């Protein structure tokens, strides 16, 4: 159990962090990446220009290209095998009568 002065110091620290707009984030990562993640966090909470540049680069690196229309998907360079099983719906046994 923490002493009264430790609890008071913790509350003050958390209050200051909230006032700065910070939130606590905990991640689990391989040991070899720990220093990298700490450096990323330090940069993101540091100088505004450096943080903005890092944010934009990370967003660009992590962003996956999304298809915007059906043409983007079906007009792509994917092999026909990529769509196998996607459109295999059973046909209706009974069809409606149409008068032409």
Secondary structure, DSSP 8 states (H G I E B T S, - for coil): ---HHHHHHHHHHHHHHHHTT---------GGGHHHHHHHHHHHTS-HHHHHHHHHHHHHHH------SHHHHHTSS--GGGGTTTS-----SS------
